Amino acid sequence: MKPATPVFTGLLVYGVLTLWIEERWAWSAFQLGVFLLAGWRALRHLSLRPPAALVPLAGAALWPLVQLAASTTLSRADTWDAAVNWITFAAVFAIACDLLSDSRSRRWFTRAVSLFGMCLAAVATAQKYSSGGRIFWLFPSGYTDEVLGPFVNRNQYAAWAELVLPMALYLAATDRRLRVLYGTAAAALFGSVIASASRTGSILACAEVVAVLAAVGARRAAPRRALVVGALQLGVFAAVATAVVGWQDLGQRFQNSGPEVLRVEAVRTSIQMVRDRPWMGSGLGTWPIVFPRYADFDNGLVMPAAHNDWLQWAAEGGLPFALLLGIFGALLWKPAVQSIFGLGTIAFLLHALVDFPMQLRPALAAWFFAIAGAAAAWRTGRTAGTDGLLRGARTRADGGPGGNPEGIQEARAPAPSGSMPG
């Protein structure tokens, strides 16, 4: 395993645990750590074979600088801030592609993230019902309820859990020795999404469970009998977790359509912004200050984001910026599906169609790009003919895969001289 992998993982953990802090220093410390790590890897240990997805992402990271140079932004300060953020996201993606290009580092990363996700999910669920809105039972959040761990927004918490859940599900389905541990992690994450009462998050979490199990079965990443047993165990764990947290809040949320008026207004406004500035946009980071100029009514509430990241990107960055991110998402799709553990990135981008997981809390966006980089690294780190979903695995007589069944394996040791390949 590459020694910098725990450092990178630690930065991500720090980022999400301090996500609730409004002061700039918390995010700046994360950015400083990312840039130092990127510089160290570039100078001494660069082993990156850049995936194709890095090209449009780099273009998106440079786009706010183009807006600044062309003086098309309506707020230079906000666009400068956005420029540094997008450069950070590109660096996080590149670091993940570099560090996680070997199977040992990928395996360590996915296990560490899954176990951290289990712990934070348990804390978030307990905190929601007992902290009175205080983060980690200690720090005032400004709210009296619906605070989950370091997240003060239920939908952003659900988006984070969507990123981690497929990793835990995949390990639970393929790691026979630690199936109960990772099954518990997956159940805790799934139950916490139900507890969050996020409607889109709950739908996507259910879809992820089905998609991961279907992908594992289709790819024969686990023996059929083991997959059935694992699915049954996971179903029991998820049912218990859902019973513990309760589904009443989620049911009430599905019945309540009150906030939809604001969402519709935000979407309408964003479309008008795109029509007015289709090529250069209003400037990255400027949507909150431009929105009041277009709003049809003033209800006294502040709209910090468009509730649709894709439309907000088009409004702020223009159609070229949205196109670059669309190309990035399209190139990410294949490695996300093939790696299986990267399916959460697809769910995250789908969630961004109806909410704002990429806005306001840049540490959450950094998690997305880290896991996207892990999925891209799985693909670029393969060696033709020797890697794949089951690198080095052989099919046993019972139809199940041989070798290491975890799907992010090390290459087999070379055969002794004179021996025939198996």
C-alpha positions in Angstrom: 0.0 0.0 0.0 1.2 3.5 -0.8 2.1 5.3 2.5 0.2 8.4 1.5 -3.1 6.6 1.2 -3.9 6.9 5.0 -3.0 10.5 4.8 -5.4 11.1 1.9 -8.1 9.2 3.7 -7.5 11.1 6.9 -7.9 14.4 5.0 -11.3 13.2 3.7 -12.3 12.2 7.2 -11.2 15.6 8.6 -13.1 17.3 5.8 -16.5 15.7 6.6 -16.1 16.0 10.3 -15.5 19.7 10.1 -18.0 20.2 7.3 -20.4 22.1 9.6 -17.9 24.8 10.5 -18.8 28.0 8.7 -15.5 29.8 9.2 -13.1 29.6 6.3 -10.2 28.1 8.2 -11.7 24.6 8.3 -12.0 24.3 4.5 -8.8 26.1 3.9 -6.9 23.6 6.1 -8.3 20.8 4.0 -7.3 22.6 0.8 -3.8 23.2 2.1 -3.4 19.5 2.9 -4.6 18.5 -0.5 -2.2 20.9 -2.3 0.8 19.8 -0.2 0.0 16.1 -0.8 -0.5 16.7 -4.5 2.8 18.6 -4.7 4.7 15.8 -2.8 3.3 13.1 -5.1 4.1 15.1 -8.2 7.7 15.8 -7.1 8.6 12.4 -5.7 6.2 9.6 -6.4 4.1 10.4 -9.4 2.7 7.2 -10.9 -0.4 8.6 -12.4 -1.7 7.4 -15.8 -4.3 10.2 -16.2 -7.8 8.8 -17.0 -9.7 10.5 -19.7 -12.1 12.0 -17.2 -9.4 14.2 -15.8 -9.3 16.3 -19.0 -12.8 17.8 -18.8 -12.5 18.1 -15.1 -9.3 20.1 -15.5 -11.1 22.3 -18.1 -13.9 22.9 -15.6 -11.4 23.8 -12.9 -9.8 26.4 -15.3 -13.2 27.8 -16.5 -13.7 30.3 -13.6 -10.2 31.7 -14.4 -11.5 32.3 -18.0 -14.5 34.1 -16.6 -12.2 36.3 -14.4 -9.9 37.1 -17.3 -12.9 38.0 -19.6 -14.5 40.0 -16.8 -17.8 38.3 -17.3 -18.5 37.4 -13.7 -20.8 39.5 -11.6 -18.8 39.0 -8.5 -15.0 38.6 -8.8 -14.6 37.6 -5.2 -17.1 34.7 -5.4 -15.6 33.5 -8.6 -12.1 33.6 -7.3 -13.3 31.5 -4.4 -15.0 29.1 -6.7 -11.9 28.8 -8.9 -9.8 27.7 -5.9 -12.5 25.2 -4.9 -12.6 23.7 -8.4 -8.8 23.4 -8.6 -9.0 21.6 -5.2 -11.6 19.2 -6.6 -9.4 18.4 -9.6 -6.5 17.9 -7.3 -8.5 15.5 -5.1 -9.5 13.5 -8.2 -5.9 13.4 -9.5 -4.6 12.3 -6.1 -7.2 9.5 -5.8 -6.3 8.3 -9.3 -2.6 8.3 -8.4 -2.7 6.8 -4.9 -5.4 4.2 -5.6 -4.0 2.9 -8.8 -2.7 -0.2 -7.1 -5.0 -2.8 -5.6 -3.7 -2.8 -2.1 -4.2 0.9 -1.6 -7.7 0.6 -3.2 -8.6 -2.2 -0.9 -7.4 -0.3 2.2 -9.2 2.8 1.1 -12.6 1.1 0.5 -12.4 -0.8 3.8 -11.5 2.3 5.8 -14.2 4.4 4.1 -16.8 1.7 4.7 -15.9 1.4 8.4 -15.8 5.2 8.9 -19.2 5.4 7.2 -20.6 2.8 9.6 -19.4 4.8 12.6 -20.6 8.1 11.3 -24.0 6.7 10.3 -24.5 5.3 13.8 -23.5 8.6 15.4 -25.7 10.6 12.9 -28.8 8.5 13.6 -28.4 8.6 17.4 -27.6 12.3 17.3 -30.8 13.1 15.3 -33.0 11.8 18.0 -31.1 12.9 21.1 -28.9 16.0 20.5 -31.5 18.7 20.1 -29.8 20.0 17.0 -26.3 20.1 18.6 -23.5 18.6 16.4 -21.9 15.7 18.1 -24.0 16.7 21.2 -21.6 19.5 21.8 -21.7 22.3 19.2 -24.7 24.5 18.5 -25.8 24.2 14.8 -28.4 26.9 14.7 -31.1 24.3 14.3 -33.1 22.4 16.9 -33.6 19.1 15.0 -32.8 17.2 11.8 -29.0 17.5 12.3 -27.1 14.3 11.4 -23.5 14.2 12.5 -21.7 17.1 11.0 -24.5 17.7 8.4 -27.2 20.3 9.0 -29.0 19.4 5.8 -30.7 16.0 5.5 -30.3 15.8 1.7 -26.6 16.5 1.8 -26.1 13.8 4.5 -28.1 11.4 2.3 -25.9 12.3 -0.7 -22.7 11.5 1.4 -24.2 8.2 2.5 -25.0 7.3 -1.1 -21.3 7.6 -2.0 -20.2 5.2 0.8 -23.1 2.7 0.8 -22.0 0.8 -2.5 -18.5 0.3 -1.0 -20.0 -1.4 2.1 -22.5 -3.4 0.1 -19.8 -4.6 -2.3 -17.5 -5.7 0.6 -20.4 -7.4 2.4 -21.3 -9.3 -0.8 -17.7 -10.4 -1.6 -15.8 -10.7 1.6 -16.8 -14.0 3.2 -14.7 -13.5 6.3 -15.9 -10.0 7.2 -19.4 -10.2 5.7 -21.2 -9.5 9.0 -19.0 -6.5 9.7 -19.5 -4.9 6.3 -23.1 -6.0 6.2 -23.6 -4.1 9.5 -21.8 -1.1 7.9 -24.2 -1.2 4.9 -27.2 -1.6 7.1 -26.1 1.4 9.3 -25.7 3.6 6.3 -29.0 2.5 4.7 -30.9 2.9 8.0 -29.4 6.4 8.5 -30.6 7.5 5.1 -34.1 6.3 6.1 -33.7 8.2 9.3 -32.7 11.3 7.5 -36.1 11.4 5.8 -34.5 12.4 2.5 -36.9 11.4 -0.2 -34.5 11.3 -3.1 -31.8 9.8 -0.9 -34.0 7.0 0.2 -35.0 6.1 -3.3 -31.4 6.2 -4.5 -30.2 4.1 -1.5 -32.8 1.4 -2.3 -31.7 1.5 -6.0 -28.1 1.2 -4.9 -28.8 -2.0 -2.9 -30.4 -3.6 -6.0 -27.8 -2.3 -8.4 -24.8 -3.6 -6.3 -26.3 -7.0 -5.7 -27.3 -7.3 -9.4 -23.8 -6.2 -10.6 -22.0 -8.6 -8.2 -24.2 -11.4 -9.4 -23.8 -10.5 -13.1 -20.0 -10.3 -12.8 -19.8 -13.4 -10.7 -17.8 -11.5 -8.1 -19.1 -14.0 -5.5 -20.4 -17.6 -5.6 -24.1 -17.7 -6.3 -24.9 -19.3 -3.0 -22.7 -16.9 -1.1 -24.4 -14.0 -2.9 -27.9 -15.3 -1.9 -26.9 -15.8 1.7 -25.3 -12.3 1.8 -28.4 -10.7 0.2 -30.6 -12.4 2.8 -28.3 -11.3 5.6 -28.2 -7.7 4.3 -32.0 -7.7 4.0 -32.3 -8.7 7.6 -29.8 -6.1 8.7 -31.6 -3.4 6.6 -35.0 -4.3 7.9 -33.7 -4.2 11.5 -32.0 -0.8 10.9 -35.2 0.6 9.3 -37.3 -0.7 12.2 -35.0 0.9 14.7 -34.9 4.3 13.1 -38.5 4.2 12.0 -39.9 5.2 8.6 -42.6 7.6 9.9 -40.6 10.8 9.2 -39.9 9.6 5.7 -43.6 8.8 5.1 -44.6 12.3 6.2 -42.0 13.8 3.9 -43.4 12.0 0.9 -46.9 13.3 1.8 -45.7 16.9 2.3 -45.1 18.9 -0.9 -44.7 22.3 0.6 -41.1 23.0 -0.3 -41.7 22.1 -3.9 -42.9 25.7 -4.7 -39.4 27.0 -3.8 -37.7 24.3 -5.9 -39.9 25.1 -8.9 -39.1 28.8 -8.6 -35.3 28.1 -8.3 -35.4 25.9 -11.4 -37.4 28.5 -13.3 -35.0 31.2 -12.3 -32.0 29.1 -13.2 -33.3 28.5 -16.7 -33.9 32.2 -17.2 -30.3 32.9 -16.1 -29.0 30.4 -18.7 -31.1 32.1 -21.4 -29.7 35.5 -20.5 -26.0 34.4 -20.3 -25.8 31.1 -22.2 -22.0 31.1 -23.0 -20.2 32.6 -20.0 -22.7 32.5 -17.3 -23.0 34.9 -14.4 -19.8 33.7 -12.8 -19.0 30.6 -10.7 -20.3 31.1 -7.2 -22.7 33.9 -8.0 -26.1 32.1 -8.1 -27.2 33.3 -4.6 -26.6 36.9 -5.4 -28.2 36.8 -8.9 -31.4 34.8 -7.9 -33.2 37.8 -6.2 -33.1 39.7 -9.5 -35.1 37.0 -11.2 -37.4 35.8 -8.4 -41.2 36.4 -9.0 -41.9 36.7 -5.3 -40.1 37.4 -2.0 -41.1 35.0 0.8 -38.5 36.2 3.2 -36.4 33.1 2.8 -32.8 33.0 1.5 -32.2 30.7 -1.4 -28.5 29.7 -1.2 -28.6 27.2 -4.1 -30.8 26.2 -7.1 -31.8 22.7 -5.8 -30.4 21.5 -9.1 -26.6 21.5 -9.4 -26.7 20.9 -13.1 -28.8 24.0 -13.8 -26.8 26.0 -11.3 -23.6 25.1 -13.1 -25.1 26.1 -16.4 -26.4 29.4 -14.9 -23.1 30.3 -13.2 -20.6 28.8 -15.8 -22.6 28.9 -18.9 -23.3 25.9 -21.2 -19.6 25.2 -21.8 -19.0 24.6 -18.1 -22.0 22.4 -17.8 -20.9 20.5 -20.9 -17.5 19.9 -19.5 -19.0 18.4 -16.3 -21.4 16.4 -18.4 -18.5 14.9 -20.3 -16.8 14.1 -17.0 -19.9 12.3 -15.8 -20.2 10.4 -19.0 -16.6 9.2 -18.9 -17.0 8.3 -15.2 -20.1 6.2 -15.8 -18.2 3.1 -17.2 -15.6 2.7 -14.5 -18.2 3.5 -11.8 -20.3 0.6 -13.0 -17.5 -1.8 -13.7 -15.8 -1.2 -10.3 -19.2 -1.6 -8.6 -18.0 0.2 -5.5 -18.1 3.4 -7.5 -21.8 3.2 -8.2 -22.4 5.8 -5.5 -20.9 8.5 -7.8 -23.7 7.9 -10.3 -26.3 8.1 -7.5 -24.7 11.4 -6.3 -24.9 12.9 -9.8 -28.5 11.9 -10.1 -29.2 13.4 -6.7 -27.7 16.6 -8.0 -30.6 16.9 -10.5 -33.0 17.6 -7.7 -30.8 19.0 -4.9 -27.5 20.7 -4.3 -25.0 18.2 -2.9 -22.1 20.0 -4.7 -23.0 23.5 -3.3 -22.3 25.2 0.0 -20.3 22.4 1.6 -17.2 21.9 -0.6 -15.9 19.0 1.6 -18.9 16.9 0.4 -18.0 17.6 -3.2 -14.4 16.6 -2.4 -15.7 13.2 -1.2 -17.4 12.8 -4.5 -14.3 13.5 -6.5 -12.2 11.2 -4.3 -14.5 8.2 -4.8 -14.8 9.1 -8.5 -11.0 9.0 -8.6 -11.0 5.6 -6.9 -13.3 4.3 -9.6 -11.3 5.8 -12.4 -8.1 4.4 -10.8 -9.6 0.9 -10.8 -9.9 1.2 -14.5 -6.6 2.9 -15.3 -4.7 0.6 -12.9 -5.7 -2.5 -14.7 -3.3 -4.5 -16.9 -4.8 -5.9 -20.0 -5.5 -9.6 -19.6 -4.5 -9.7 -15.9 -7.0 -7.3 -14.3 -10.7 -6.8 -14.3 -13.4 -7.1 -11.7 -11.6 -10.3 -10.4 -8.0 -9.7 -11.1 -6.2 -13.0 -11.0 -9.3 -15.0 -10.0 -10.1 -18.3 -11.5 -13.5 -20.0 -11.8 -13.9 -23.0 -9.5 -15.7 -26.2 -10.3 -18.9 -24.9 -8.5 -19.1 -21.9 -10.7 -17.8 -19.4 -8.2 -14.7 -17.3 -8.6 -11.4 -18.6 -7.2 -8.6 -16.5 -5.8 -9.3 -13.4 -3.8 -13.0 -12.6 -4.0 -12.9 -9.0 -3.0 -12.8 -7.6 -6.5 -9.9 -5.2 -6.0 -7.2 -7.8 -5.9 -3.5 -7.9 -6.2 -1.9 -9.4 -9.2 -0.9 -13.1 -8.9 2.7 -13.9 -8.2 4.4 -15.1 -11.4 4.4 -18.8 -12.0 7.5 -20.8 -11.3 9.9 -21.2 -14.2 8.8 -24.0 -16.5 5.3 -24.3 -15.1 2.2 -24.1 -17.3 -0.3 -21.3 -16.7 -3.5 -22.3 -14.9 
